[in-house]
Amino acid sequence: MTGVLLAFSWLTVLPLRGPDTVDRAAGRRAIRAAPVTGIALGALAGGLLWVLVSAGLDPALAGLVTVGAHALATRGMHVDGLSDTVDGLGCYGPPERARAVMHSGGAGPFGVCALVICLGAQGLAFGSLAAAGQFACVAVAVAAGRVAVVYACRRGIPASSTEGFGALVAETQSPWTGLAWTVPLVAAAAWCTAPWWQGPVVVAVALTLTTLLVAHCVRRFAGLNGDVLGAALEITVTVSAIGLAF
């Protein structure tokens, strides 16, 4: 339960407290429980979208509002991580220079462009799913983003620094942990799509693309950090939502 509480404390705005001392052991438990926050946030996103569409709001606008609510529910941390990561990838120089750009505190043109495209695509995909009555698919897409975080923290991917969020969670997860969360995710995706195989294929493609993205970021930044985790999460949600909307 301490891992679940810390996961909600880290990844949502809920006023929950984890353990008094947060070390790598606590980080391991929190990342292992991260998909639980995805299930809760996915249910809230799908429920909010249903309420908005049922109240007569245009599905596309309802989708964008849902994306905004999802960002608020996560303190905008993942959105900020996406922007910083793309800015870092877009600059020249050694890994130290790229990490300095990421930690500068501002959003550059690459980051702004990534936010507009990624969040806009999320909102429109959510709207398409809402128009088709596939609200459960929204929950699956949101949950998939948190499963991607588990894979990103698997063994063999070092932290880019000895301090910060990455140092707490990098290399804390066994590949089997990611697989254990992927099985119910794939089952849920199969249940909410027709034909049934579409959902599992979409989830597999989204997680594979995110794995490749994380590998590239690790090479570029000389390790994993919290911004890369946020980018992996948001891109997984976007790719999953687009794929499920076909």
C-alpha angles and dihedrals in degrees: 000000000000088000092051092048092048091047091054091044092052101038105034140039093245110127095239126139127217127197119322091240117050111198134147091282090056090044090053091054093046095052090045087057096042094103088061088066088048091056091050095045091044091053090049092048093049091046094049091048091051091050093049095048092043088053089058102261117148108263094234092052090044089054092053092048089051091052089051091050090049090053091050091049089057096042088246090278096133092045089052090049091053092051094046093046094052091046089052092049090049097057130084127235138058124322091268090059092048092050091049090055090049092052096044092101098232133095116241127203094270091051094047091049091050091051094050094048098039099043092038091052090048092052095047092046090050088050092051091050090048092051088054092046092245098136093146089063089062090057090049092052092050092047091048089062091061093047087055088058090057091054091047090057095051123128117281095042108098127203119259091227140021089237135054135038095313092057090055098051110022115114093005099118132076116223086240090064091059091047091050090057094041094060096063090039091056091045091053091047091052091049096053100045135070119238089038095224094061094077097051091046092051093049092048092049093047094050091045093052091048091050090054091047092051091048090053092047091050090054093046097045098032092243147356127302138171094266091059090051090053091049092048090051097049095044091050091052091049096047092045093050093048092048094048090049093063 
